[in-house]
C-alpha cells in the first residue's frame, strides 16, 4: 500500500510511536501496526485535545494536593503523589514534567479560585457592610477549612527563595493577589465615597501577613482562630474605609 509501512508490533520502538499514527491489523500471521508519517509531535497532539487532557490534570492535581498538603513539597515524592492519585509514575509524567511543575499547577489553580471568589464580590450590588461581611467569610473559610491548600502557597514562596523554577509562578500569583486587593480597596472607596488612608499595596501587606499568621496559628492548634480573625479583619476594614 503506497505511503504506508507495515511494522511488526514487536519492533515498534517508543520514539516511533510518539511521532507516528497507527492502525492495528489482526491477521492469521500475527498482529501488525500500519503506520503513516505524522508531523505533529506527541505534545502537540495533547494540546490539540485540551478538554480531556486538562480535565485529567485537574483530577490528578486534586488527588496530589492530599499528599502534598500532608507532607509538604520537600517530603513528598512523585511515588507518593502517584499512589494518592492512583496512577502510575509513567502516566504521571505524561501530565506533569516533574514535582515542581505539579505543585506550581496546584498552587496556581487554588489561589486563583480564592482570588476569583473575592473579586466576584465587587461585581455584586452589595452595601459596604454586606461586602465586608462576605469578604471576611471567604477569608476565614480559606484559613479554617482550606488550610492544607493555602499552606502550599507559603511552601512555594519558600521554595522560590532557593529554586528559580518557582520564581515565575510565585511572582505571578503574588501580583494577582496584590491586584485583587487593589480592586477591593478601590471598590470600597467607590462604595464609601471617600479615599482610603491606606494604599492598596499597604493593604495587601497587612492582609497577607494576617493570612499567614492565622494560618500558622490554626496549624499549631490555637483555638477560636475564626472569631479572632473576624475581629482583626473588621478592625482592618474600619481602618481602610
C-alpha positions, 0 to 999 in steps of 0.5 A, a space after each residue: 500500500 503506497 505511503 504506508 509501512 507495515 511494522 511488526 508490533 514487536 519492533 515498534 520502538 517508543 520514539 516511533 510511536 510518539 511521532 507516528 499514527 497507527 492502525 492495528 491489523 489482526 491477521 492469521 500471521 500475527 498482529 501488525 501496526 500500519 503506520 503513516 508519517 505524522 508531523 505533529 509531535 506527541 505534545 502537540 497532539 495533547 494540546 490539540 485535545 485540551 478538554 480531556 487532557 486538562 480535565 485529567 490534570 485537574 483530577 490528578 492535581 486534586 488527588 496530589 494536593 492530599 499528599 502534598 498538603 500532608 507532607 509538604 513539597 520537600 517530603 513528598 515524592 512523585 511515588 507518593 503523589 502517584 499512589 494518592 492519585 492512583 496512577 502510575 509514575 509513567 502516566 504521571 509524567 505524561 501530565 506533569 514534567 516533574 514535582 515542581 511543575 505539579 505543585 506550581 499547577 496546584 498552587 496556581 489553580 487554588 489561589 486563583 479560585 480564592 482570588 476569583 471568589 473575592 473579586 466576584 464580590 465587587 461585581 455584586 450590588 452589595 452595601 459596604 457592610 454586606 461586602 465586608 461581611 462576605 469578604 471576611 467569610 471567604 477569608 476565614 473559610 480559606 484559613 479554617 477549612 482550606 488550610 492544607 491548600 493555602 499552606 502550599 502557597 507559603 511552601 512555594 514562596 519558600 521554595 522560590 527563595 532557593 529554586 528559580 523554577 518557582 520564581 515565575 509562578 510565585 511572582 505571578 500569583 503574588 501580583 494577582 493577589 496584590 491586584 485583587 486587593 487593589 480592586 477591593 480597596 478601590 471598590 470600597 472607596 467607590 462604595 464609601 465615597 471617600 479615599 482610603 488612608 491606606 494604599 492598596 499595596 499597604 493593604 495587601 501587606 497587612 492582609 497577607 501577613 494576617 493570612 499567614 499568621 492565622 494560618 500558622 496559628 490554626 496549624 499549631 492548634 490555637 483555638 477560636 482562630 475564626 472569631 479572632 480573625 473576624 475581629 482583626 479583619 473588621 478592625 482592618 476594614 474600619 481602618 481602610 474605609 
